Amino acid sequence: MFELLPLFLGVFLAQVAPGPNMLAVSSISLSSGRRAGLLAACGVAVGVFLTAIFFAFAMRALLESFPFLLNLMKIVGGGYLLFLGLRSLHYIIKTKDSVTSHASRLKSDGNAFMTGLFVVLTNPKALMMWVAISMYVASLEFGSWGFLLVGGEVAFSALLIYAAYAWLFSTGVAVRSYQRFFKGVEASFGLIFGALGVKLLIEGLASVRAY
């Protein structure tokens, strides 16, 4: 099991670093509160474990047989990130006062959970990370149970890390700052999500044309 320690350390650092998962959890925590942020973090963790299961039993073989699936994932993931960005920008335009209530931003707790889940499942960078993980786990000859073990560990670390982000971005100071400068904050999230989405869409479409 000690062979997996470098892998877990690398994944931990990747999860701590800013990215779509962190942006989704932090934006939900700021605008909709700690409960919604924690549910988004749970969605991320579930998405990580589902990805591990897919790789353990099917996804690796599919990618080897149909490499264009990675390009398709870039298009889908880019489109979803662009949607999140446009949603933030639309929220600014339609909101007249300083900030609306939490209920008007997220209609249900399920929306927060599903946002975290979909950000992971449509993130091609996460998919490519699992390609690298699958190669490493396969080299250790652990078999499918190894993917489930690694998936459980990575999902647990994702839950801890993104729950910490949810707590951090839902503190009183963070929420008060958001309520005061919410249009600037939402604009930043919208532009970042939009830029990431457009970048992935361009990469995916360019790769499809190359076939």
N, C-alpha and C positions, 0 to 999 in steps of 0.2 A: 504493500500500500504506500510505502514511502516514495515510490516512483511517481505517484500522483501529486505530491506536494508542489513541485514546480508548476504543474498544470493549474492547480487551485490558486496559487499565488498570482499567476498571469491573468487568470479569469477575474480574480478579485480586483486587481489593478484596472482591468478593462471596465469592470462594472462601476468602480468609483469614479472613473473619468467621465466628464460631461459627454452626453450623447442623447439620442432620441428618448431612451428610457428615463433618464434623469430629467430631461426637459418636460416630458409628459407628467411625471409625478410631481415635480415642483410647480408646474403651472396649475395643475388641479388642486394641489394643497393651498396655494395662494388664493385662488379664486373661489374654492368651494369648501375649504376647511380640512382639518386633520383627518376626519373619518373618511372623506372621499379620497384624500391622498394615500391613506393606508390601504384602502380598497384597490386603488390603482397599483400600488406596490404589490399587493397580492396577485393582481392580474399579470403583472410582469413575471412574478415567480412561477405562476402556473404556466405561462407561455414558455418560459425557459424549460420547465420539466416536460411539457408536451413536445417541444423541439427535440429534447434528448430521446424521448420515446420514438419519435419519427425516425431519428437517425439510427437508433438501435435496431429497428425492424424494417425500415423501408427507404428512408430518404437518401441514404448514402448510395444505395444501388440505383435509385432513380436519377440522381445527379450524374453518376458515372455513365448511365445509359442515355440520359437526355440532358446534356449540359446546358441547353438553352433555358432550362427551368430557372437557373440562376438569373439569367437576363429577365425572364418573366417576373421573378421576384423583385428585381430592381424596379420594374415598371409599376407593379402593384404597390410596393413599399413607397416608392416616390410619390405615387398618386395619393396614398393615404397621408403621408407627411404634408403634402401640399394642401390636402383637405383640412388638416388640423391648423395649418397656417392661415388659410382663408377664413376658417371659422373664428379664429382669434381676431382677425382684422374686421370681420363682419360684426363681431361682438362690440368692438369699439364704435363702429358707425351707428349701430342701432341703439346704443346706450346713451341716454341724454344726461343722466345725473352722474355723480361721482363714481358710484358702483352699485350694481343691482344685488338683490338677495341671492343667497346660495341656491335656493330652490329654482330660480329662473335660469341659473347657469347650468346646473346638472339636474335633469328631471328625476333621476333616480340614482341610488347607489350602484345599480348595475351598470350605468353608463360609465362611471369611473373605473370599475373593474374591467369592463370590456375595452375601454380605451387603453389601459395598461396591457391587456392581453393582445390586442391587435397591433400595438406598436412593436411588440416583440415578434409576433408571427409574421409581420410584413416587413421586417428589418433585414435586408440582405446582408448587412455587416454581421448581424448575429448568426445568419445562416453560414457565412464564410468562416466565422469563428468556430462553428460546430464542425465544419469540414476539417479544420485543423485539429480540433479535439478528437474527431473520429479517427484520424490518421494516427494520432498519438496513442489513443486507447487500443486501436487495432494492433499497433506494434507491440503492445504489452500482452497481447493474446488473452485479454480478459473475456472476450465474447460479449454477447448482448447484455449480460448482467452488469458488465463494466460500464456500459453507457447509462444504465439505470442508476448505478451507484454514483457516477460522476454527475448525472443529471440531477439527482436528489441533492447532492452537495452544492452544486452551482445554483440550483433553485433556492436553497436555504440561504446561501450567502446573498443572493439577489434580494430575497425578502428582507434580510437584515439591513442591507445597504440602502435600498429604496424606501424602507420604512423610516430609516434615519433621515433621509432627505425629506420625506413627508412631514416628519416631526419638525425638522429645521425650518421648512418653508411655511409651516402653519403656526409658528410661534407668534406671540403678540406683536413683537417688533416687525416681523416680516409681513403679517397681515395688515397692520396699520400702515406700513409703507406702501403696500399694494393698494390699499383703499385710497391713499393720497395720490399715488402716481400710476393708477391702474392702466390708464390709456398708454403710457409709455412702456409699461411692463408687458401689456398684451401685444403692443406693436412689436416689441423685441421678440417675444415668443413667436408671433406670426411670421415675422421676417426670417427668423432662424429656421423654423419648420418649413416655410416656403422655399427657402434657399436649398435646404437639404433635399426636399422633395424634387425640385427642379433638377438638381444635380444628378440624382438617381434616375430620374426619367430620361435625361439626356444620355446618360451612360447606358441605360437599358435599351433605348431605341437605337443608339449607335451600334451596340453589339448585335441587335436583331438584324439591322441592315447589313452587317458584315457577313451574316450567314449566307 
